[in-house]
Amino acid sequence: MLDFSSLLLAAALSGTCLSVTMLAIWFTAPRARFVLTVACGILVLVAHVVLFWRYTKQANPWLCQIVLALLSLGFLVICLSAMQYLGIRNYRRAIGPALAAMAASALVTYFGFDGVGFLITYSTVTALLAAIGTMFWMKGDHDRRILLVVSFLSGACAISFALCGMVLLVQGQWVLGVAPDNWAERMNSVVAVACMTGLGALTLSLHHLQAQIELKAATMTDPLTGLMNRRALSELYGGRSFGPFMAIAMFDLDHFKTTNDVFGHPVGDQVLCRFAAVIKKYGRAGVDAFRLGGEEFALVLSRMTPEKAHDMASRIGVAFGTEIVPTQRGPLRSSVSGGMGFGAADGRTLDEVLAEADAALYAAKRAGRNRVIAQSQEDQPDSGPALRSA
């Protein structure tokens, strides 16, 4: 059976192997910064384990302070890596309390109350691990199976550290003079090795999952404007039934070929980006914008009456008409034509609504451009006047 020292060395070896693996992955994919942060956190914990092993052989007050500081710091860095992965940017919420607890632990240990220092450190680590588990439980929106396992392992590791602190608290061991050695410490060594190994493996899975998500996002995003592309439109709405409160607005920039010929393609790209920026200003829940290709755009509007959908499309056209692109030939104003296609009570397919919107768009072109038409027949009376700046 392994003794306490063997468990500590096994934890150090396991952590070192995990860190090396993660660093190798980060070198091949530098954008995965959370992998680098995890690797740094585990390396700090490896240093803690090695020094703690040394502390079990020869106790020293200064070494005790370093050991406790490294334990809190290591899990703080791992907590920050979780925040990186989940896109939580307010790092001060974790750093401030953790540093305060580390300072308190160092202070009481300096005055000889090393048992209290261990108790404060175990409480800090428990809180950090609980925070990791909670963040993945609450904010994860990718593969829930992986994230739930991360939450479980973080929780199990948190409980093991909490038990170590409870033993010291129940036994009233405020002053130790040596490294704590009890059933909770031994169990914690086993649980920590198992959980950290599992978390390391899951970090690799999360990196792979993130890479897949980024690749899929790249294939569904227009690189010039940042809007979703035609493929994304098909992926999101190809199988949907368009009901009476759904609509599609198709837009086509007026005289765009002339803009490219007279002002050059770089200016044309600026015009496209300006229109994309205008569309984004109207973005909200239930409104998705797409660049279909060239100067063609589409807006899918959900949970909106036909009147409100047409009004939003018209306001987008008016807003774009006020945009000015500076060029060497002077300021450039552009306009856009639009056509609306609507869902129905019995449901319509994406292709049907797009065909109606496309027909209405060409009706707007024939009617003189710079307008949004809600019907494909340009001779209908409510086709809408030309768009003018308010």
C-alpha positions in Angstrom: 0.0 0.0 0.0 1.3 3.5 -0.9 2.4 5.7 2.0 1.7 9.4 2.3 5.0 10.4 0.6 4.4 8.1 -2.3 0.9 9.7 -2.8 2.5 13.1 -2.9 5.1 12.1 -5.4 2.5 10.4 -7.6 0.5 13.7 -7.6 3.6 15.6 -8.6 4.4 13.2 -11.4 0.8 13.2 -12.7 0.7 17.0 -12.6 4.0 17.4 -14.5 2.9 15.0 -17.3 -0.4 16.9 -17.6 1.4 20.3 -17.8 3.8 19.1 -20.4 1.0 17.7 -22.5 -1.0 21.0 -22.3 2.0 23.1 -23.1 2.7 21.0 -26.2 -0.9 21.6 -27.2 -0.7 25.3 -26.6 2.4 25.6 -28.8 0.5 24.1 -31.7 -2.6 26.2 -31.0 -1.5 29.5 -29.3 -5.0 30.9 -29.4 -6.1 28.4 -26.8 -4.9 30.6 -24.0 -7.0 28.8 -21.3 -4.9 25.6 -22.0 -1.7 27.6 -21.2 -3.3 29.0 -18.0 -4.4 25.5 -16.9 -0.8 24.2 -17.5 0.7 27.1 -15.5 -1.8 26.4 -12.6 -0.9 22.8 -12.5 2.8 23.5 -12.6 2.3 25.8 -9.5 0.5 22.9 -7.8 3.3 20.6 -8.7 5.7 23.0 -7.0 3.4 23.0 -4.0 3.4 19.2 -3.8 7.1 18.9 -4.1 7.7 21.5 -1.4 5.0 20.0 0.8 6.7 16.6 0.5 9.9 18.4 1.6 7.9 20.0 4.5 6.8 16.6 5.7 10.4 15.6 6.1 11.7 18.8 7.7 9.2 21.4 8.9 10.1 25.1 8.6 7.9 28.1 9.2 9.1 29.9 6.0 8.6 26.8 3.9 5.1 26.4 5.4 4.2 29.9 4.2 5.5 29.1 0.7 3.7 25.8 0.6 0.3 27.3 1.6 0.7 30.3 -0.8 1.5 27.9 -3.8 -1.6 25.8 -3.0 -3.9 28.8 -3.1 -2.1 30.4 -6.1 -2.3 27.2 -8.1 -6.1 26.8 -7.8 -6.5 30.5 -8.3 -4.8 30.2 -11.7 -7.0 27.2 -12.6 -10.1 29.2 -11.6 -8.9 32.0 -13.9 -8.5 29.5 -16.7 -12.1 28.4 -16.2 -13.2 32.1 -16.4 -11.1 32.4 -19.6 -12.8 29.5 -21.2 -16.3 30.6 -20.3 -15.7 34.2 -21.3 -16.0 35.7 -17.8 -13.7 38.8 -17.8 -14.2 40.2 -14.3 -11.1 38.4 -12.9 -11.1 40.7 -9.8 -14.0 38.7 -8.3 -11.6 35.8 -7.9 -8.2 37.4 -7.5 -9.1 39.9 -4.8 -10.5 37.5 -2.2 -7.9 34.9 -3.0 -5.0 37.2 -2.5 -6.6 38.5 0.8 -6.9 34.9 2.1 -3.3 34.2 1.1 -2.1 37.2 3.0 -4.1 36.2 6.1 -2.7 32.7 5.9 0.8 34.0 5.7 0.3 36.4 8.6 -1.1 33.8 11.0 1.5 31.3 10.0 4.3 33.9 10.6 3.0 34.3 14.2 3.2 30.5 14.7 -0.4 29.5 14.1 0.3 27.3 11.1 -2.8 25.2 11.8 -4.9 28.3 11.3 -2.9 29.0 8.1 -3.7 25.5 6.8 -7.4 26.0 7.7 -7.6 29.4 5.9 -5.8 27.9 2.8 -8.1 24.8 2.7 -11.1 27.1 2.9 -9.8 29.3 0.1 -9.1 26.2 -2.2 -12.6 24.9 -1.4 -14.2 28.2 -2.4 -12.1 28.3 -5.6 -13.0 24.8 -6.6 -16.7 25.4 -5.8 -16.6 28.5 -7.9 -15.1 26.5 -10.8 -17.8 23.8 -10.5 -20.6 26.5 -10.3 -19.3 28.4 -13.3 -19.3 25.4 -15.5 -22.7 24.3 -14.2 -24.3 27.7 -14.8 -22.6 29.3 -17.8 -21.5 26.4 -20.0 -23.4 26.3 -23.2 -21.5 23.7 -25.3 -21.4 20.0 -24.6 -23.2 19.7 -21.3 -21.9 16.2 -20.6 -18.3 17.3 -20.5 -19.2 20.4 -18.4 -21.2 18.5 -15.9 -18.3 16.1 -15.4 -16.0 19.1 -14.8 -18.5 20.4 -12.2 -18.6 17.0 -10.5 -14.8 16.6 -10.3 -14.3 20.2 -9.0 -17.0 19.5 -6.4 -15.4 16.3 -5.3 -12.0 17.9 -5.0 -13.6 20.8 -3.1 -15.2 18.4 -0.6 -11.9 16.6 0.0 -10.1 19.9 0.9 -13.1 21.0 3.0 -12.8 17.7 5.0 -9.1 18.5 5.6 -10.0 21.8 7.1 -12.9 20.4 9.1 -10.5 17.8 10.8 -8.2 20.6 11.8 -11.1 22.7 13.1 -12.8 19.8 15.0 -9.5 18.8 16.6 -8.6 22.4 17.4 -5.2 22.1 15.9 -4.3 25.8 15.7 -0.6 25.1 16.1 1.0 22.1 14.3 4.7 22.6 13.9 4.6 19.8 11.4 2.7 18.9 8.2 -0.8 17.7 9.0 -1.2 13.9 8.6 -4.6 12.4 9.1 -7.2 10.3 7.3 -8.6 13.4 5.5 -5.1 14.4 4.2 -4.5 10.9 2.9 -7.9 10.8 1.2 -7.3 14.2 -0.2 -4.1 13.1 -1.8 -5.9 10.3 -3.6 -8.9 12.4 -4.6 -6.8 15.3 -5.7 -4.6 13.1 -8.0 -7.7 11.5 -9.5 -9.6 14.8 -9.9 -6.7 16.7 -11.3 -5.9 13.9 -13.8 -9.6 13.9 -14.8 -9.7 17.7 -15.1 -6.5 17.6 -17.2 -8.1 15.1 -19.6 -11.3 17.1 -19.8 -9.3 20.3 -20.5 -8.0 18.6 -23.6 -11.6 17.6 -24.5 -12.7 21.2 -24.0 -9.9 22.5 -26.2 -11.0 20.1 -28.9 -14.6 21.1 -28.5 -13.7 24.8 -28.6 -11.6 24.2 -31.8 -14.6 22.6 -33.4 -16.9 25.4 -32.4 -14.5 28.0 -33.8 -14.1 26.1 -37.0 -17.8 25.9 -37.5 -18.2 29.6 -36.7 -15.6 30.4 -39.3 -17.4 28.4 -42.0 -20.7 30.2 -41.1 -19.4 33.7 -40.9 -18.7 36.2 -43.6 -15.0 37.3 -43.1 -15.5 40.9 -44.4 -18.6 42.0 -42.5 -18.7 39.6 -39.6 -22.3 38.7 -40.4 -23.5 35.1 -40.8 -23.3 33.8 -44.3 -25.8 31.9 -46.6 -24.7 28.6 -45.2 -25.6 29.7 -41.7 -29.0 30.8 -43.0 -29.6 27.3 -44.3 -28.3 25.7 -41.1 -30.4 27.8 -38.8 -33.6 28.1 -40.8 -33.5 25.5 -43.5 -35.7 23.1 -41.5 -37.9 25.8 -39.9 -41.5 26.5 -40.7 -42.1 30.2 -41.1 -45.3 31.1 -39.2 -47.4 34.3 -39.4 -45.0 36.2 -37.1 -41.8 35.5 -39.0 -40.5 37.4 -42.0 -37.4 37.8 -44.2 -36.1 41.1 -45.5 -33.7 40.9 -48.5 -31.5 43.9 -49.2 -29.4 44.7 -52.3 -27.2 47.8 -52.4 -28.1 50.1 -55.2 -25.7 50.7 -58.1 -23.0 48.7 -56.2 -21.2 47.7 -59.4 -20.9 51.4 -60.3 -19.5 52.1 -56.9 -16.8 49.5 -57.4 -16.0 50.7 -60.9 -15.8 54.4 -60.0 -14.4 54.4 -56.5 -12.6 51.0 -56.4 -13.2 47.8 -54.6 -11.7 48.9 -51.2 -14.3 51.6 -51.1 -16.9 49.1 -52.1 -15.8 46.9 -49.2 -16.2 49.9 -46.8 -19.8 50.4 -48.1 -20.6 46.8 -47.4 -19.2 47.0 -43.9 -21.2 50.2 -43.3 -24.4 48.5 -44.2 -23.5 45.5 -42.1 -22.9 47.9 -39.2 -26.3 49.5 -39.7 -28.0 46.1 -39.6 -26.1 45.1 -36.4 -27.5 48.2 -34.7 -30.9 46.8 -35.0 -29.9 43.4 -33.7 -31.9 41.9 -30.8 -33.4 38.6 -29.8 -35.3 37.2 -32.8 -33.4 39.2 -35.4 -30.6 37.5 -37.3 -28.6 39.2 -40.1 -26.8 37.4 -43.0 -24.7 38.4 -46.0 -25.8 36.2 -48.8 -23.0 37.1 -51.1 -21.8 40.2 -53.1 -24.0 43.1 -52.2 -27.0 41.0 -51.1 -28.1 40.7 -47.4 -30.9 39.1 -45.6 -32.6 39.7 -42.2 -34.7 37.0 -40.5 -37.2 38.5 -38.1 -39.1 36.4 -35.6 -41.9 37.1 -33.1 -42.8 40.3 -35.1 -46.0 41.3 -37.0 -45.6 41.9 -40.7 -46.1 45.7 -40.1 -43.3 45.9 -37.6 -41.0 43.8 -39.7 -41.6 46.1 -42.7 -41.1 49.1 -40.5 -37.7 47.8 -39.2 -36.5 47.0 -42.7 -37.5 50.5 -43.9 -35.7 52.2 -40.9 -32.6 50.2 -41.8 -32.7 51.6 -45.3 -33.2 55.1 -44.1 -30.3 54.8 -41.6 -28.0 53.5 -44.3 -28.9 56.4 -46.5 -27.4 58.8 -43.9 -24.0 56.9 -43.9 -21.1 58.7 -45.6 -18.0 57.0 -46.8 -15.0 59.3 -47.4 -13.2 58.8 -50.7 -10.6 60.5 -52.8 -13.4 61.7 -55.0 -15.4 63.2 -52.1 -18.0 61.8 -49.7 -20.0 58.9 -50.9 -23.6 58.2 -50.0 -25.3 54.9 -51.0 -28.8 53.6 -50.9 -30.3 50.1 -50.6 -33.4 48.4 -51.9 -35.3 45.8 -50.0 -38.1 43.2 -50.3 -40.1 41.4 -47.7 -41.3 37.8 -47.6 -43.6 36.6 -44.9 -44.6 33.4 -43.2 -48.1 32.0 -43.1 -50.5 30.5 -40.5 -50.0 27.0 -42.1 -46.3 27.5 -42.3 -43.9 28.2 -45.2 -40.4 26.9 -46.0 -37.3 29.1 -46.1 -37.1 28.8 -49.9 -40.7 30.0 -50.2 -40.2 33.0 -48.0 -36.9 33.8 -49.7 -38.5 33.6 -53.2 -41.2 36.0 -52.1 -38.6 38.4 -50.6 -36.5 38.2 -53.7 -39.5 39.0 -56.0 -40.3 42.0 -53.8 -36.7 43.1 -53.9 -36.7 43.2 -57.7 -40.0 45.0 -57.6 -38.3 47.7 -55.5 -35.5 47.9 -58.0 -38.0 48.4 -60.9 -39.9 51.0 -58.9 -36.9 53.2 -58.7 -34.7 51.7 -55.9 -34.1 53.1 -52.5 -37.2 51.6 -50.9 -38.5 48.5 -49.2 -41.5 46.7 -50.8 -43.6 44.3 -48.8 -45.3 42.6 -51.8 -43.8 41.2 -55.0 -46.3 43.0 -57.2 -44.9 46.5 -57.7 -48.3 47.8 -58.8 -49.9 47.3 -55.4 -50.8 50.5 -53.7 -49.1 49.8 -50.3 -45.7 48.9 -51.8 -44.2 51.9 -49.9 -42.6 55.2 -50.9 -38.9 55.7 -51.6 -36.8 55.8 -48.5 -35.7 59.2 -47.4 -33.6 60.4 -44.5 -35.6 61.4 -41.5 
